[in-house]
Amino acid sequence: MSRADSPFLRACRGQPTERVPVWFMRQAGRSLPEYRAARGEGSILDAVRRPELAAELTMQPVRRYGVDAAILFSDIVVPVAAVGFGVDVVPGRGPVVEAPLRSRADLARLRPLEPEEDVPYVIDTVRALVADLGDVPLIGFAGAPFTVASYLVEGGPSRQYTRTKVLMRAEPALWEALLDALADMALAFLRAQVGAGAAAVQLFDSWAGALSPDDYARTVLPASRKVLEGVADLGVPRIHFGVGTGELLGLMAGAGAEVVGVDWRVPLDEARRRLGPGVAVQGNLDPALCLAPWEVLSAEAQRVLERGGGTGHVFNLGHGVLPETDPDALSRLVELVHATPPAGAPRP
Ligand code: 1CP
């Protein structure tokens, strides 16, 4: 089997596979004792800037779980931090911005990303990983313009996105310029990762579910489409993901991705109806259930596999692995997914 024939890449393209491929969002990170041991204290941005360490943190879940894809150890705020916007990632909290974006003058702090100069360490990490991963594909990723903008405008993690929504409506020209600048950065960042050997890309619009379909369609979708269409010529599968995006799935299908990631709120067969034909799905086990007894977790995983329909399904959680998760539960989950014949396939 070559990398191009890997179950993950085949499923992304909607081709039949012998088993449903599986990986987990946030498969690296605090749920793993080997992660806590290797990383130490401090901002994850320091770890991202050390290619040897970042590559090791990427490999840990691949070794432990035997997942079908690796995801680059990085963060959605890496590009904005690299151009000097003034962002750090505080342990236990998330991205925090020194001086949030409030006016047009603040846009000057978002100069274009030049990957070779600004994030050479990410390119080095991808190159090292591609050499080590063999047939396991590496997923590169970027934050989508809306989700990154929400951190820059709010100044940190948010529940209501009040300032973001007000800026979007009250200053549409500034909002459009902001999303366009972030789209160009995400695009440059993804192209650099694929240039260095990433086999697929995921655009994380984690918080887009906070928006109404109208606002999403008018003010966010064009910027996400610019990113996704801007990598189309590279020929790698594109995954587009958000949380709470049930009402947006039809719109997201039009943004130009081969795969749409879905959280646990919409069953995958219903998600396929909303997405329309020709789009693969990724998801969507509720990460909270990874903390439940195995009988509960395994029954839910079976339901996800059935409703995923087999072909064109990449098994994942509906959002990231929770830090309290027992890694052994995820090992059993990978075994179960791999041992279950794809739904709809002839039984051996
Ligand atoms: O400091 C740490 O060790 C803590 C946690 C952590 C980790 C492991 C953060 C802080 N970022 C990361 C790495 C990371 N971030 C990865 C690679 C690891 C993997 O998936 O195995 C990825 C894909 C991300 C992407 C990311 N960062 C997203 C999109 C995915 C998602 O979870 O929706 C988002 C929204 C962020 C912001 C962020 N970074 C870190 C935290 C705690 C947060 C979320 C804060 C919030 O709730 O707003």
Residues whose N, C-alpha, C, O or C-beta is under 5 A from the ligand:
A	BS01	1CP	F24 M25 R26 Q27 A28 G29 G42 I44 I71 L72 F73 S74 D75 I76 V89 P91 R93 G94 P95 P157 S158 F204 S206 G320
